[in-house]
Each structure stands twice: as C-alpha cells, then as structure tokens.
Amino acid sequence: MTSHVDAETLALSAEGLLDEAEESSVQGHLAGCEQCNEQLTALADVSRLLGAAPVPELPADAATRIEEAVRAEAEKRDTAPGTDTEPSPPPGGDGVVPFKRRPGRWLPYLVGAAAAVFVIGGAGAVLHSTLTSEDGASRANPEVSGQGPPDAALSYQPVVLESGTEYTEGDLDQQGTEVLDTVPSDARPGGPEDDAEGTGDSSEGSTTPEMPDDVSTCAHELGEVNDEALPALVDIATFRPTDGGAAEDAWVLYYGSDPAGEYEVMIVSPSCAAGDPGDSVLARTTVPAP
C-alpha cells in the first residue's frame, strides 16, 4: 500500500507551521512522491491568492467573535465521545500518513482563515477560476454586470478629480462643460484612450484624489437601474440644492459617448451606495463635447 501525507499536514507544511521533526518527515516523503508534491503546490497557490487579494479592514469586534466561535467549536469537539480514536485506514487503495493533531496550534491559524473568508467575498470564485483555467473549463467574463465576477467592482477605475466646483441644478450645464474642459482630451469620457480605467491628470489647480470606496458600488447599482454603462469620470465635489440649503457632499458622474457627441452629467448623493440608487440622483443634464 502506498502511503501519502494527508492534506491537513501538507497545508501546515505550506505555511511553515510544522515542527522540525514533522517537516523533515514530510520533506522525505515529498522527495519521492509526485502526487503529494502536486497537492502541496496547489495548497501554496491558495495561500498566495488569499494573500494577494485586497482585504478591507475588519470591524473592531469581528476577530474576537470569530475566535470565540472557533474556540467554542473546538471545545465541543474535545468533549464529544470517541474523539480520541483515530479512524482505521480503508482496506486497499492509497493510504495516508497520520500525523498527531495539535488543536492549540491550529486555533490561531483557523481564526486567520475564517477572518480571510469573512472579508474576501469573492475568494472562492477567484480560486475556482484559477484552478480550472488550465483545461479551459472557466473563462472570466469581461463585461461588468450585477451577475459578473465578485472582483468586478475592484477592477473599475474611472478618472477621478476634485475640481472644487459647488454644483447647482441651474448652472449644471455650464459647470459640466467647464469641468470637462479641464480634463486632457485622451482622458475624457469617450476620448481616444478611454476605457473606464483612465489615469489622466486634471488641469492645473485641480487634484487627483483617491476614489471613495463606495463610488464603484454606486456606479454599478446605477448602471443596473438605468441600464447604462459605468461613468468614466467622477468629480468629488459639492451640490447646493435649489431650496437654498447648505451645500452637501456629492459625486458628479460623467458618462461618455462619441467624442463628437454629448455627455451625460449626473449628480448623486454619497448615500447612493447604501440606499436606493434611483433616489440618490440629485440632478442630471447633458452637455456638448468640448
């Protein structure tokens, strides 16, 4: 019967968590086992992909709650009858080399893994795409939609500027035209190099800030409601309502078309990402191309 190292031990080896004696035993087995080497490589790829994925900050109490849940599960397993008996290997076929379990050492590792799954929403889809790409069974959909890949929002990067404009509904036509005039022609919505991932700099006196985290969510939800493409330019600005109230923060979205045509300008409240995107539209118009 040919023995193999179990997947749990290989995972620990991939993370460098085995003690010296166990690691030496595993490496000795790997020296002559192609199957276990392939499995170790796959496990190492999983860790690499999880480590490369952008991870938003956890809520303050999330790690504590995850650790408590894992600890409670571990205690429940420790007190369950029959947990000290190792299962007998199946008759015939490939065997698995048993290694002594160390629940105490696994606990921090499980907490970290649970936290990674908690914050990386699309990790499963990313891994599935990677593991099946060798035989062509899975292909990424280049179109952005509500049913698209989980990391579609992460790849969306419009031209972002901070013009300092205080938009009003009455002056929106003029203000939209003036802001478009400040953007280099190759970075304008619908311009020759435009692909909704522009990196053009704004004109002198303007800044190029980081895109707020919720802009991508808002843009995708508006696209689903209005059945239109994603905006290629976002102006982080303010909007003063017609009732004379105080100016409030706003995102001004510029949707491009043919460079010789018109551009739709839509002002939305930052609440767009959290509520009904249709209700967040404060004003909209179309302006001619510069």
Secondary structure, 3 states (H helix, E strand, C coil): CCEEECHHHHHHHHCCCCCHHHHHHHHHHHCCCHHHHHHHHHHHHHHHHHHHCCCCCCCCCHHHHHHHHHHHHHHHHHHCCCCCCCCCCCCCCCEEECCCCCHHHHHHHHHHHHHHHHHCCCHHHHHHHHHHHHHCCCCCCCCCCCCCCCCHHHHCCCEEEECCCEEECCCHHHHHHHHHHCCCHHHCCCCCCCCCCCCCCCCCCCECCCCCHHHHHHHHHHHHHHCCCCCCEEEEEEEECCCCCCCEEEEEEEECCCCCCEEEEEEECHHHHCCCHHHHEEEEEEEECC
